[in-house]
Amino acid sequence: MKKGSLTATILGMMMLLILLSSGLASFSIVNLSYSLGDSRAINASGSLRMQSYRLLFYADSDSKVLEEKIQEFENTLYSDELKSASDWTAPKAMQQQYQLVIEKWQTMKAYAEAENSRDYAASVKGFVDTINTLVFEMEQHAAFKLKLLVIFQVIGLSLMMVIAFIAVRFMRRKVAEPLGKMMESAQIIAQGRFDVTIPTSEYEELSALSGALRSTVSELATLYGALESQVEEQTIALTRANKELSFLYDNLIMLNSDQLNFELLRKSLRQLKEYEHLHYLRLVIQQDDEEMEVVSATDDWPEHPRTTCYPVIFEQQRLGYLEIISDSNLNSHLFQNFALMLARSIIIHNASEERQQLALLEERAVIARELHDSLGQLLSFLKIQISLLNKGLEQQCRTDKVEQQLGEINEGVNTAYAQLRELLSTFRLTVKEPNLRSALEAMLDQLRPQTEAEISLDFKLPSHLLAAHQHIHILQLTREATLNAIKHAKAKHIKVSCEKNADNMAVICISDDGIGLEHIKEREQHFGISIMHERASRLAGDVTFSANESGGAKVTLIFPPQQEQDNG
């Protein structure tokens, strides 16, 4: 069955109401337009009666005044208001009565012009009665138009009421009830129940709405089933993500709660290896041009053709990478976050070390100022006093023993003054960056003008390997060994190398191509050599003196990184 259009039906009812109301309004406007002159016409016809009696008074008067009154009467009789009584819209009786008034006026006019007041007076009453009849006809016609307007208004309003009642019942039965049933169905669907019956309609719009709702129910039922499975999957994913966050948080707390070192990094890597069930995992640390450091979660690392790497980067600063060997699919998101956590921990550790190094530099500068202002001035004063004593001592008091003691005192003061100057020079180093490499470069730059020998530095220690409090001992020991080579070895080349051996020990080596161990043996009991041994012990390490295969001597310091004693 072909379905009708609800919109067209409603539009038809609305158009019918609009046409009916428009027709009533148009009829009222037309009726009123034809009734506008009725009151003036009645007034004009009424004034004819008064003018008729007035002409009786002027019938025997001056002809000029009489002519004016006759002209005034005719102006009223033939006015536009009274001429409407002869229009085609006026009733037949009113037209005839108006013509009768005109005919009798001609007779009355002739009496007045002939100044026949006796005949005029005898005819005036009949003439006025004719005018009264015209007034009555006009009043009747006006009342008829008003009644006609009222009748049409009542009929039109009644029809509009009937049409409105029909429209309301139609909308209630054909629109409201189906829509109400659809709303009930929608509420049932909103409760998660999709076994509902969608009502049908004989109109296209509601049928389309029913079809759309029916299609929506079908799709919702399908989606609801799919969502249940997705919710289960998301629950599993969220549980896994929560475990990953807990794992990352625990590792972050562990890495930042204590001094960061290889053991902490290895422990964290082992936990990640066990958590993800990996075969092999290691962290490769390489910053700038430093030597590569490897922290492995296992004791071995096989040759494998395929490895997966995740860069350890923090704010565009590359610190290394995580390298993984696994046959299973990797959780990239976890490894990326773990790599970021490692990078952040390393950056924080490096920043902390730099702060400590800056604090040490500032402290060393303060100590240098205090030593210069106190001990430096005191040693200078002693040198002056010894010189004055040597010059002022009488000849009879000078013996070999006295001369020897004066020489020893003078040498001791000079040595102490030289050691103090070297210490002040080290403490006053100005470095570009607060790290050991920069400090060694600055120290060697101070020593290069004191010799013609070529002094080179080969630094391969990772920046994170050494603690800040170890730098001062390394710097002083290196300076002492380099000064010994400059002053006593007669070398042409002096090389300072810093690296890490296979046992993860830091190795500082100062080698030269000079005369060999003779100058060291000659100074075995020298104060500077003993200080070098003392500094090595402070680092929990050893300093050795040996000969190079190609000639010259070599001073080697071996110590464990970040293991200085508390009283060092």
LINBELTA-V85222 format. One record per helix or strand. SS is the DSSP state (H for helix, E for strand). FROM is the first residue (numbers start at 1). TO is the last residue. If there is no record, write none. Layout:
# LINBELTA-V85222
SS:FROM:TO
SS:FROM:TO
This chain:
# LINBELTA-V85222
E:4:4
H:6:35
H:38:58
H:63:77
H:80:86
H:92:113
H:117:190
E:203:203
H:204:257
H:262:276
E:280:285
E:293:296
E:308:314
E:317:325
H:332:392
H:395:397
H:400:427
H:436:448
E:454:459
H:468:488
E:493:500
E:505:512
H:518:522
H:527:538
E:542:547
E:553:560
